[in-house]
Amino acid sequence: MATIKILLRDKQNKEGLYPIVLRITQDRKIKLITLGMSCFKKDWDDKESCFKKSYPNYIQRNRVLLNIKQKALSIIDGFNFDEIDFSLEQFEAKFRGKEQNKITVIEFWEEKINDLNLAGRTGNAKAHLDTKNSFFKFCKNHKVLFKEITVEVLDKYETHLRATGSNDGGIGVRMRELRALYNEAIRRGVVDEKYYPFKVYKVSKLKGRGFKKALTRAEVKMVEDLDVEMHPNLLEAKHLFVFSYYTRGMNYYDMMKLRWENIDNDKLIYTRSKTKGRFIVKILKPVQDIIDYYRDINRTTNYVFPILLKEGLTPMQIENRKSKKLKRFNNDLKKIAKIVGIDKPLTSYVARHSFATNLKELGVSTDVISQSMGHQNVSITTAYLKDFDNEVIDDANERLLMEPIPIYEYFNSPGLAV
């Protein structure tokens, strides 16, 4: 439920006066809207939210304040009558007489980022911030409206991204963020659906059909066998990669937040941050060895891995720490690949891809792999499975020459027809 109040700000302006503002509060969020009036503190009645008699023309000014309050309440009533779950920015736009379709893309985007941060979804907020900065580095026009983002604009943005070194995967991430924002703008009445450019511009073309850079089981063993006495600075990266691979591709964020209480004898029990799915994973020997190592050395927090070095961090502090450490992790993985002789890009997500792909090559069904990874749809799992090497396919074809022909097929073959 939204509430409003007219009050005096604590901070003086250049003339030594205190601005009068309208404060609207909704879902514990606050927005202050300046009203173009100000006075000295001695002329303001905090309790009644009005000018005192000492203020010149106080009667007329208080009538203005009353009209402002009635206007604000009328706007809230209108939103409630139409059953619109309005934002503070929508209220301000209506209050100032700004039409919804005049809200700029950057205004809408910054509100979205702010809401995500307030909700503690700092990872999503950072992703939107990165895409916003990328888009406006290309666009330059901070007054652009949603209806002005056409198919032609998207094509030019894609060209810009390619020119600055982005591949299909990176471009797809940007375009999906922008598409999600546009869809939300349509739902909130900021732009008409008839302007929607993604009916023609297909983000699906950017999925990429290249070879997924999963490691073979032999290559995973090469990482496991890295001599950490020779490369002690790469120990943590080796541990995290091996741990992820043998725990069904646990992602970096979940490893970072894994606590000792998540370990129950020979089981690892945790809730995945991204999907909120609950996992119970049997602890294999490589994982147990890593757990034993950190049990002996990590005592400053209740976290298994020494990534978050103290308790009670804010969501933003956790996100900043994750970004910094994940960057180092990926850099260290590149060093490991070079040392052990793996000629493939090695990143934190390769462990997850490798887990899925190697199970598939062992003959495990996609349905089982999908369940083990916590995917809600088998098609998501398919995206993790790399195309099989040509040698694997050739071996399968050669089985046609090796397998005996069943006798019923032999006697029913066309050449034996009587």
Buried (B, 14 or more C-beta within 10 A) or exposed (E): EBEBEBBBBEEEEEEEBBBBBBBBBBEEEEBBBEBEBBBBEEBBBEEEBBBBEEBEEBEEBBEBBEEBBEEBEEBBEEBEEEEEEBBBBBBBBBBEEBEBBEBBBBBBBBBBBBBBBBEBBBBBBBBBBEBBEBBBEBBEEEEBBBBBBEEEBBEEBBEBBEEEEBEBEBBBBBBBBBBBBBEEBBEBBBBEEEBBBBEEBEBEEBEBEEEBBBBBEEBBEBBBEBEEEEBEEBBBBBBBBBBBBBBBBBBBBBBBBBEEEBBEEEEBEBEBEEEEEEBEBEBBEBBBBBBEEBEEEBEEBEBBBBBBEEEEBEBEEBBBBBEEBBEEBBEBBBBBBEBBEBEBEBBBBBBBBBBBBBBBBEEEEBEEBBEBBBBEEEEEBBBBBBEBEEEEEEEEEEEEEEEEEEEEEEEEEEEEEE
